[in-house]
Amino acid sequence: MQKFQFSLAKVLDVRWTAEEDAKQAYAAAQQALFEKEAQLQVLQQEKNELMDIPEIGINRMQVRYWYLMELERQTALAKQQLVQLQQAVEMALTTFIQAQKERKILEKLEEKQYEAYLLDEKREEQKMLDEMGIREKLIM
């Protein structure tokens, strides 16, 4: 009997590649999210440190106020971007999970086809053994 060959092997390879791509996209989205969270933390820390500095003079108070307003703007923008990045991470995870499911479906199909192949191989072997047994009885 011929060697087992999965009929959808190329499709399975494509699914493996799609899963790896989805995994890398998920990792990249997570990395971007972590970086944005770190940036937001730095902005908030800078704002807190600025609030602890005592003010001397009206000009310095005005400059500090403007700088605080800019930090607030940047913080708000970073929070918006953080929400968008969280959504992107969720979408990337969903895509990765779907790609994983599609690959596993094909792997299960391959396993079933291999089991059927082994069963057929055993049947063929048993058939040959039975024929050899019958021939031996006829010869004796």
N, C-alpha and C positions, 0 to 999 in steps of 0.2 A: 504494500500500500504506500502511496506517496506521503511525503512529509506534510504536516499540518501547516496551512498558510491561511491567515485571517484575511477574509475577502475585503474587509474595510480598513486594512492596515494604514493606507495613506490618509484616509479620513481621520483615523485615530492620531496620526502624526500631526495633522493640521489642528486637531483639537488640543493636543499637548502644547503646540506652539501658541494657540490662542489663549490657553490658560496661563502660560508663562508671560505673555504680553500683558494680560489682565493683572497678573500678580505684580509685575513691574510698575504698571500704572497705579495700582493701589499703593505700593510702597512710595512712589513719587508723590502721590497726593497726601499721604501721611506725613512725609518729610516736609512738604510745603506747609501743612497745618502746624507741625511742631515749630517750624521757623517763625511762622506768624504769631504763634502763642508766645514765643520767646521775645519777639519784637514788641508785642503788647505789654509784656511784663517789664521790659526795659523802659518803655514810655511811662508806665505807671510808677515805676521806681523813681524815675527822673522827676516826675511831678511831685511825688512825696518828698524827695530831697529838697526840691526848690521851695516847698512850703515851710521847711524847717529853717531856712536861711532868714535871719532878721533883716528888716529893711531899714536903710538909712537914706533918707532923702526921697523927694517926690519923683525925681527922674528915674531912680532905680525901681521905685514901685510901679511906675508906668511901664518900664521895660519888662519887669517881671510879669505884669499883668498880660502884656502882649504875648510874651513867651508862653505863659500858662494857657492862653487862648489857643495858640498854635498847637501846644501839646494836647489840648482837649480835642481839637480838630483831627489831629493825627490819630489819637486814641479811638475816636468815633469811627474813623475810616478803617482802622485796623480791626475793630470789632465787626464791622460790616464784612470785610474781607474774610475774617475768621468764620463767620456764618456760612459764607459762600464756599470756603474751603472744607468746612465740615460736611456740607451737602455733596461736594465733589468726592470726598472720602467715602461717604455712604454709597454713592453711585458706583464708584470704583469697586467697592467691596461687593456690591450686588452683582456687578459684571463678573468679578472674579469667581464668586460662588456659582453663578450660572455656567461659566466656562468649566468649572470643576465638575458640576453635575453632568454636563454633556459628555465630558471625557469619561467619567465613571460609567455612564450608560453604555458607551461603546466597549469599555473594558469588561463589563458584565456580559455583553453580547459575545465578546471574544472568548471569555471563559466558558460560556454555554456551548459555543461552537466547538471549542477544544474538547469539552467533555463528550459531546456527540461524536466527535472524531475518534476519541479513545474507545468509546462504546462500539462504534463500527469496526474499529481495528480488532477489538477483542472478538467480535462476532465472526469476522473473517478468519481470524486465527482458529477459533473453535470449529468453524466449518471445515477448515483444512485438516485439523486434527481428526475430526469425525470421518472425513473422507479417507484419510490414511488408515484409520482404524478399520473401516469397512473393507478397504483393499487388503489389509493384512488378514482379515477373517476369510476373505474370498480365496486368497492364495493358499491358506492352510487347509 
